[in-house]
């Protein structure tokens, strides 16, 4: 498997795709820093200042009351689940198998003394490694330049919260890599593979909210429908980590809000609140990769 892993890493790192993804990570980091520099100065809030580098929205943007506020997209914690991680995972995995099959190299690989499961495992781990490097790079570069900008070092709790946030991003990205690899195993055509992946991304990002609004009769049904979206699961979990003052991920009544204390949750309490969401996200990723693993192991590989 390590031979396949090294081969895949070499292919990705030497491709123009990696250069484009690297530029995307740099642009995202620059946008988050610009948003933070604008929002932090105008807010004047000093609590958990280092975390605000990742959560502050861009200020003074023209707003349209009939549409989603533009500032919603101009911060790191909102842009990540909607665009960056899904797009990164899809681009890394949509042609993992069918590219080799169409090029005739898959049969050559299988003719070597390697196990069949080593091929798909190596491809998945290589893509996951690149995604981990990309996400960690974007988080670290924001923290490094942000530290120089605000002049306030992070506390130990803030460092731990950022670490767990990176872990959550890797788990979230593993779902999109698994989904893209699944379509790569099922479809021989590269265009079909990426269109299906992007289609599900649009459904999980926007369509599922419309479905939930249309069929739900109460808040519990609404949240149950949304729980099938990995974007919603990750968005809520990451918000709880990066917003220590968040008290819950569910819908609160007026009586419950009246008895809530304004103090921020500790890291341990935040993790206790979000662990069901992360278990759900890990389950979705495992199911998706398991299906692609089983399908690939049963497929016949012929020389072309």
N, C-alpha and C positions, 0 to 999 in steps of 0.2 A: 504493500500500500504506500510506503514511503517513496518508492520510485515514481508511482503515479502522482503522488502529492508534489514532488519536486518538479515533475514535468508540467503539471498544471500551473504551478506557481510561476515557472519560467515562461510559459505561454502567456499568462495574464500580464506579468510584469513587462514583457517585451511587446505588448500589443498597444495600438493607439487607443483602445478602449480604456486602459488603465490611465493613460495621460488625460483623457477627457474626464474621467471620474475624479482624478486628483484635482483638476482645475475646478470641478464642481464643488469639491470639499473646501477648497481655498475660498471660492466665491461665497459659499454659505457662511464660512467663518467670518469673512470680512463684513458680510451683511449683518450678522448677529452682533459683531462688535460695534458697527455703526448704529444699530438700533439701541444697543445698551448705552452707548455714550450719549445718545439723545434723550433716552427715557430716564436714566438714573439722575442726570443733572436736573431734569424738570421735576422729578418726584420728591427729591430731598429725603427719602426714607433711608435709614441707616441699618435696619435689621436685615441680617443675612445678605449683606451687600454683594458678596462674591457670587452667590447663586443668581443674583439679578442679572449677571452678565448673560445668562442663558434664558431668562424668562421675560426680560423687559421688552415691551413692544415699542416700535418706532412711533414717535410723537409727531403731531402737526401734519398728518396725512389727510387729504380730502376724504370725507366719509360719505357713503351713500346709504341712506337709511333703508333702501329697498334691497340691499345686497349685503353680503358678508363684509364687515369692515376690513379695509386693506391692512390695517395694523395687525390684524390677527395672524397674518402670514409672515409678518416681518419680525419674527423672533424665533429663536432656535427651537424651543420646546414645542411650538406649534408646527413649524415647517418640517421637522424631522419625521413624525409619523405620517404626514400627509404626502410628502414628496421624496425626501432624500433617501431614507432607508429603503422604502419599497422599490424606488427606481434603481438604487444601487444593487439590491438583491436580484432584481429581475435581469439587469444587464449582465450580472455575473453568472447567472445560471440558465438563461433561456436557450442557449445552444450548447450546453455541456455535453450532451450525448448525441443529438441529431447531427451536430456539426461533424463529429468523428464518424458517424455512420454514413453520412452523405459523402464525405471525403474518402471513405474506404480505409481509414486508419483504425477504426474500431476493431475490425477483424484482425488487423495486424497486431494490435495490442493484445487481443484475446488469444492469439496464437503463441504469445510469449508465456513463460512459466509464471503467470500471475493469476490469483484468484479473481473470479468475476466480481465478487462483492468489493474487492479492493479498488476496482475502477470507479464505481459510483461513490464509494466512501472517500476516495482520494479527491475526486472532483468536488464533492461537497465541502470537505475540510479545506481545500485550497481556496474556494470562494469565501468560506467563512473566515479564513485567516485574513484575506484581503479586506473584507468588510470590517473586521475588527480593527485592523490597522487604520483604515480610512476614518472610522467613527472616533477612535481614540485620538487620532491626529487632529480632527476638527475640534474636539473638546479641549485638548491640551493647548492648541494654538490660541483658542479663545481665552483660556485661563491665563496663559503667559502674557499675551498682549493686554488683556484686561487688568491683570495685576499692575502692570506699568501705568495703565490709564487711571485706575481708581486709587492706587497707592495703598490699598488695604489688603493684607494677606488673608487667605482663607483660614477658618478655624478647622480643628480636627474633624468636627461633625460635617462641615461643608465638604471637606475632602472625601469623607466616606460617602456622603450623598452623591457626589459626582462619580465616584467609583461604581456605586451600585447603578447609577444611571447608565454608565457605559456598559455594564453587564446586561441591563435590560435592553439596551439597543442591540447588542449582539444576539440576544434571544429573539428579539423582534425581527432582526434581519435574517436569522436562520429560517424563519417561516417563509419569507419571500424567496430565499434561495431554494428551499425545498419545493415550493410551489412551482418556481421556474424550471427546476430540474424535472419535476413530474411531467410538465408539458413537453419538455425536451425529450423525455423518454417515450411519451405517447405519440407525439407527432414527429414526422420526419421533416416537415417543412419548417424552416426557421421563422418565416413570417407568421405562420399559424401559431407557433409556440409563443412568440412575443406578443401577438395580438390577444391571445387568451389570457396571458399574464397581466397585461395592461388593462384588459377588460375587468378582471376580478379586482384589480387595484382600484379602479373607478367605482366599482360596486361597493367595496369595503370602505372606501373613503367618503363617498357621497350618497350612493344609491341606497345603502342600508338605512340611512337616516330617513329618507323619503318613505321607504317601506315601513319602518317602525312608526312613523307618524300616521301613515295611512291605515294600518291594521291594529294599532294599539289603542286600548280603551282606557288605560290607566298608566301610571308611572312605572309600576312593576313590570307590566308587559312590555313597555317601551324599553326598559333596561335589559330585559331578558333577550329581546331581539338584537339589541346592540351588542350583547355579550358574544355573539357569533362573529363579530368583526375584530380581527387582531389589531386593527388601527385604533379602535375604541378602547380595547383592553390596555394597549401600550400607552395611549394618550393619557388615560386616567392614572395609571400606575406611575408614569414619569412625572405627572403633575404633582402627585402626592410626595414624591421624593424631592423635587425641586422647589415646591411651595410648602415649607414646613408649617405655615399657618393654616393650611387646608385641614379641615376637621374630618371630612368623610367624602366618599365617592358616590354616595347615594343621594336620594331626594329627601330633604329635611322639611319637617313641618314647622310652623311658627313657634309652637311650644318647645320643640327640640332646640331650635336656635336660641330661644330665650334662656335656656339653662346651660348653654355651651360657654366654656371659658375662652377668653381671647388668647391665652398662651399658646405658642406653637407646640406641635407634637415633637417628641424626641424621635431620633432615628429608629429606635426599636419599635415605638408605637406606629410610626409610618409604615414600617415593613410588615407589621401585623395586619394593618388595614389592607395593604395591597397584595398580600401573598395569594389570595384566591385568584386575582386577575393574572398574576404571573404564572400560576399553575395552569390556568386556562390557556395562556399563550404558549407555554411549553408543550401542553397537550396537543394543541393545533399543529405546532411545528413537528412534533413526533409523528402524528398521524399522517401528515402530508409526506414526510420523508419515508415513512414505512411503506406507504402505497407505492411511491416511486421506486423504492428498493425492491419490493416484491415484483412489480411489473418488469423491471429491468432484469431481474434474475430469471424470469420465465420467458423472456424474449429470445428469439433465435437470431443469432448473429451470423450473417453470411458475407462472404467476400463479394465486393462489387467491382 
